[in-house]
Amino acid sequence: MKVHRAVTLVAMMVLSVLLLGLMMIGAVGSFDGRSLIALIVVVAAAAAGGIGFSWKRYYRR
């Protein structure tokens, strides 16, 4: 089961980087400075949530 999760996570990361690259060159929609700031905020919030969830679940003492 852990391998399945790892493969899914890596696939999502690769797809997100590819989509970001396409957005940067203008091939997909409009992407400006405000979009980049919104993306950074969302990624930071997701990372904080993931760290909080992992900490609470795996490192509870």
Backbone hydrogen bonds, N-H to C=O, Kabsch-Sander energy under -0.5 kcal/mol:
donor,donor_aa,acceptor,acceptor_aa,energy
5,R,1,M,-1.9
6,A,2,K,-2.4
7,V,3,V,-2.7
8,T,4,H,-2.3
9,L,5,R,-2.5
10,V,6,A,-2.5
11,A,7,V,-2.5
12,M,8,T,-2.3
13,M,9,L,-2.2
14,V,10,V,-2.5
15,L,11,A,-2.4
16,S,12,M,-2.1
17,V,13,M,-2.1
18,L,14,V,-2.3
19,L,15,L,-2.5
20,L,16,S,-2.4
21,G,17,V,-2.3
22,L,18,L,-2.4
23,M,19,L,-2.4
24,M,20,L,-2.2
25,I,21,G,-1.7
26,G,23,M,-0.6
27,A,22,L,-2.1
28,V,22,L,-0.9
36,L,32,D,-1.9
37,I,33,G,-2.2
38,A,34,R,-2.4
39,L,35,S,-2.5
40,I,36,L,-2.4
41,V,37,I,-2.4
42,V,38,A,-2.4
43,V,39,L,-2.6
44,A,40,I,-2.5
45,A,41,V,-2.4
46,A,42,V,-2.5
47,A,43,V,-2.5
48,A,44,A,-2.5
49,G,45,A,-2.5
50,G,46,A,-2.6
51,I,47,A,-2.6
52,G,48,A,-2.6
53,F,49,G,-2.6
54,S,50,G,-2.5
55,W,51,I,-2.8
56,K,52,G,-2.4
57,R,53,F,-2.3
58,Y,54,S,-3.1
59,Y,54,S,-0.6
59,Y,55,W,-1.5
